[in-house]
Amino acid sequence: MRESMQSPPVRLGGWALVLGASSGFGEVASIALARAGLDVFGVHLDPKSTLDNVERIVTTIEGLSRQGGEDIVG
């Protein structure tokens, strides 16, 4: 018998390391992990060319914190 799949808990705790966090899949993963309650440590290779994206992503994640998360971005 197969067990039914369940949604992950709202608050997972802990940290997530996301490589390529400033765009594409890494951006989406960073936001989704923060929304799930993880603290996100994002890594990107070229800070000069991606700084605008990084600032936008940080603002988005900080907004999640203001909506009820706990210290998602510190």
Protein Blocks (a to p, Z undefined) as FASTA:
>chain_A
ZZddddddfblgpadddehklgcjllmmmmmmmmnopacddddfblmlmmmmmmmmmmmm
mmmmmnopahkbZZ
